[in-house]
Structure formats: structure tokens, C-alpha cells
Amino acid sequence: MEKDFFEPLPKNAKCTRCKKQAIIRLPSHNAKFCRDCFIHFFETAVKRAMKKIRVSKNTPIMVAVSGGKDSLVLWEILNRLGYKTKGVHIYLGIGEFSEKSLDAIKNFADQRNLEWVKYDLRDFIGHSMVDIHKKIKRKTCSFCGKLKRQLLDMATITEGFDVIATGHNLDDEAGRLLGNLLGKRLHYVNKMYPYLPSPHPKIPAKIKPLYRVDIKEILIYAELNSIKPVDIDCPLSKGATSRKFKMALDLLEKEMPGIKRNFLFSYIDSNKPISTFENYNECKICGYPTYLELCNLCNIKKLLQS
């Protein structure tokens, strides 16, 4: 993990909140923090997000955990804030990356006595993501994301939960909003909200408690709380389009600190969650709710057989 966010600050650099020696500078907030005040700042940001999301502390939350920094920080902070959670991991069978992801989750959960469950892609489709990548000549991230979303939804309902939380952060959401606007994907733009109600009994409500914090802040929080995520990148994620939109926003952020927040929050603050029930079809093979004839799982199975 890169630690250049702990840049050397002058001895007279004072924490914006308590006036002690600062060790962290956040240009997008025009603020400097000591360790304790940064943790307070971060947790306050997530509390604000949860007020917007309006999920009660009496509501159990399924947490999608990949083993990466975002999902582990999400799991950590929801428990610190008093929410009842259970982790769920979709095992994709991507060699060393998947094994190290499992190790990161297990170590994290064992240290904190947290409950979690693993679902294996191969149990549903008969193939690992590596197998699918080799056979289907498409951008892997696109269909991988669709498969994971459906499996996470299915796992959440199977485990008896009504809500699933994902670790999407400010950078993820701002980049996705930019990409959907430029691509005129209005159906997806309309779903750019940190809380999406359940649209169908077989699909849980979705929440994004980290939408107010960016990647740098998550890295700092992970480091300060000894959270050890998986230390290698997914080898199948090369060329993901979403990275280009994030890079574009990073360039703007350098020149105009805070622009990413303004861009995302201005959209969220002027919109509301979409209405709950949508016009879903049923998958012709398994009956799972879908807009098309086949759900994502059954469609991939069909492609693999062709």
C-alpha cells in the first residue's frame, strides 16, 4: 500500500479541528488532521451518508466483501457505528488473486470475530472467471460485474437479509456518473443514488455508505486501523473503461480541489431514489427477475455452451 498520503508536514502544521500537530493533509477539504481527528472526520462522513440512506441500526446489513480496501473498510466502519452485519464473498476462481482475497477476508474477520460466507461462481455456472475470460471474447470486467451483482443479490436473499452494502466510494461513483452521462445511459444515470430500494422480492435494497469518502481517505483510514487488504490487482481488470473516467476527474481535481465532490453531490442532492417496483420479466430458464429473456447467469451459461 502506498503511503505517500502521509506527506511530511511542517512542524507548525496544526490540525484543523484540535490544533495539535497535523500528519494528514486533505486539499479537497482545505484541511489538515491529526490521527484521531482524521478518524473522527472519516466516521462522521459515513454517518452523514447513512442519514441520507436512512437504514435503521435495527436492520441487518449484508456486506459485499472482495478482500480489497474499500469493502474491508466498509465492513469495519459499519460495525464500529453499531450496525449488525454479515460479510458475503463471491469466489471467482482467479488463481492467486482469488486465494489472496480469501486470505485477506479471513484474517480481517478472524481478528474482529465477524461472520461471513463464501459463494463460489463455479457452483452456479460450472466455470471460473478465468475459464469464462478465455472462452468469451468480451471485456471481462463488464460481464464479471453483472455476474457478481446477480450472485450478491441471490446470496443476500438466501441468507435472509433485505439490504446489501457495497464499498463504492466517491471516486467510483463520480467516475460512473461521468461515464453514464457522456454515454447517454440515462437508465443507469437514474440509479446514481447511494440508496436504491428493493425493486423486486428477489432483489435486495442496495446501499453505498462510502460514497462521501474518496480513495485517498479510505487508504488512510485502512492504514491507521491496521486493515490489510489483498495486495495484488485482479489480472483480468486491464483496460477497464471506468478507470479512464476516474483519471479524467483526477486531472480536474488536481487543478480544482473538491470538484469531484461537487460534481457527485450536486447530482445526488437534486435527485431521489427511484421508485421501487419496476417492470421485470422472468428469466425463461430459471425464473430470476430480468429485463431481457435470460438473466445474466443463464445468458453466460448459454454463451459458454455455444
N, C-alpha and C positions, 0 to 999 in steps of 0.2 A: 504493500500500500504506500502510495506516495505521501510524503509528509511535508511538502513544501507550503501547505497552508499554515504551518506553524512558522511563519516567516519571522526573522529576528526583528523585534520592535524596539525602539529606543527605550532607555530606562525610565524616561519621563512619560512614556505612553500609558495613559490611565484608562482603566475600564470605564466605559460609558455609563454603566449602571452603578457600580460601587466605588469607583475611583481608585481601586487597587491596581497593581501592575497588570497591564493587559498582555496577553500572549496570542490573541487571535484578532485579526482584522477582517471585517466584512464590508468591503466597499459598497455593495449594493444596499446596505442599510446605513452607510456612513457611521459605522460603529466599531468599537474595539471592546473585547471582553476578556476577563479572566476566566479560568476554567469553570468555576461554579456559576458565574453569570451567563456563560455561553449555554450551559446545560439548562438553566432556567429559561433563557431565550428560546432554545430549541423546543423544549417541552411546552412552553406557552404557545408557540406556533402550532403545534399539533393539537393542543386543547382548543385553540380557535378553529382549527379545521373540523374537529369533532362537534363543535357547536353548530357549524354550518351543516354538517352531515346529519346531526340530530339522531344518533343511535344511542339509546339508553345504556347505562352500565349494567342494567339487568339483562341485556340482550347478548347472548354468547356470540362471539365472532370467530369464524374460521379465518385463519391467516395463511395466504399462499406463500410458502417459503421455498425459495430456489436454492438457498445457500449463499446468495450474494448479499452485498452490504445493505441494499435497500430493504429487502424482506426481513433480514435479521434485526435491523434497527427498528423496523415497524413492529415486529413481534415484541422486542424489548420494551418499547415505549408504551404500547397498548397495555402490557402487563403492569408497568410502572404506574400508569394512570388508573389502574384498578379495573380494567376490563377482563372478563373471563374469555380465554382464547384457547384454540387448539390449532396446531400447525398442520398443513397438508402439503405434501411434496409430490410432484409428478416426475417420476423417474423416466428419463428419456433414452437411456442406454447409449450415451455419447462418450464411451470409453473413460479415460482418465478424468475428464471434466465432470461427468456424472458421479463418479466414485468420490472425487474430492468434494463435490457439492454435498453428497450424503454425509461425509465425514464432518463437514462444517456445521451442518444442521444438528447432527447427533451430539457433537461436542457442546454446541451452544445450548441445546435443550437439556442435556445432562447436567450442565453446570447450574442451570436455573430451575431444574425439576419441572420442565414444561412437557405437556403431552403433544404428540404429533403422530401422523400416519402417512404412509407412503402408498401411492398408487403407481403401478407400472404400466407404461404405454403398451408394452408387449402383451399384457393380459387382455387388452381391448382390441388391438389391431393385429397382433401376431408378428409385429416387426418393431425394431428400434428406430429411432430417428435417423441413425446412420444408414440403416437399410433403406429407409424412405428417401433420404437425400441422394443415395446412389441411383435409385430407380426413377424418381420423378424429377424431371429436369425443370425445376422452377426455383425461385428464390426460397431457400429453406425457411428463413425467418417468417415469411408470410403464412405458409401453411402450418408451421410449428406453433405459431401464436394462436391460430384458430383451434388447433387440436388441444393445446393446453387450456384454453378458455373453456372449451366444452367439458374436458375432463375435470377441471376445477369445479365447474358448476355441478356436474354429476356427483363428484366426491362430497361437496358441501351438503347437498340434499341427502345423500346416502348417510352421512354422518349425523344427520338430524339438525343441521344449522340452517338459518334463514338468511344469513349475511356473510359475505366473504370480503376480506380486506386484501388489497394488493399494494405493493410497495412503489407504485408510480409516484415520482417526485416532480418538483416544479419544472426541471429541465425536460423530463419525459412529456409532461402534459403541454408545455409551451411548444415544444417541437412538434408534437402530434397535432395541436391546433393549427400551427402554421402550415403543416403538410396538408391537412384536410381542407383548409381554406384555399390554398393555392391549387389543389387538385379538384376543387369544387365538389368534394364529397360531403354534401350537406347532411346526409343521413348520419354520418359519423360526427360532424360538427355539432349536431343537435344533441349528441350524447356526451359532449365535453363538460361534464359536471362531476364533482367529487362524490356525489351520491346518486346512484341510479336505482330506483325502486324495482322490485321484482316484477318482470313483465309476464311471468307465467309460473304456475305452481312448480314446474320442474327447473326453474332458473332462479337462483337466489338474488337478493339485493346486493349491489356492489358498492364498496366504499374505498376511497383513496385518502387515508389520513395524512400522508406525507406531501400532499400537493402544494403546501405552503413553504416547503424547505427544498433547497437545491442540493446538487450533488456534493458540492464542497462542504456544506453544513452537515450532510449525512456522514461524509468521510471523517469529519472532525468528531462528531458525536460517537461514531464507532470506535475511533482511536481512544477517546477519553474514557470510554466504558469497556475497554478490552474486548470488543466484539471482533471476532476473527472470521471474516467471510472467506469463501473459496477464492484462491489466489491466482487462478488462471481464467482466461476468457473462453467462451464457447467457440470451438474451432469451426463451427458451421455458420457463425454470425457475420462473416466477412461480407462487406458490400451492402449492409442493411441501409435502406433509404433513409430511415429515421435519423441516422447519425448525421446526415448532411444538413437536415433542418436544424438539428441541435448546434452544429458547427456554425451555421449562419447566425443563429441567435447569440452564440458565444462571442462572435465578432462584434455584434451590436452592443452586447453587454460590456465589452472592454471599453468602448467609447462612451457609452451611456449607462453607467451602473444603475441597476434597478429596472431596466427596460423589459426584461423577461417577466418580472412580477407584474408590472403594469399591463403588459400585453395579455397575460393569462387571467389576472384577477378582474380586469375590466370586462372580459367576456363572462366569467363566472358570476360576477356581481350583478350583471344585467340580464341573467337568464335563470330559469328554474329547472328542476329535474323534469324529464319528460314524463308524460302520463304513463300509468302503469301498464295496462294490458294492451298488447299490440296484436296485429293480425298474423299470427304464426300459422304455418302449415304443420303437418306432422310428417316426419321422415317416412318415406314409403317402405323402408326396411325395418327400422327399429322403433318408430313412433316418437322419436325425440323432436321437440319443437324446432322448426327451421323455417327460413323464408323461402327456401328452394325445395326441390323434390327430395333431396338427400341431405342429411346432416353432415357436418364436417368429417366425423369419424367414418361414416358409411361411404362418403364420397372418396376419401383416401383409400379405403379398402378396395373400392371398385377400380380406382386408378392402378393400384398395385397388382390387381388381377389381370389387367389388360396387357 
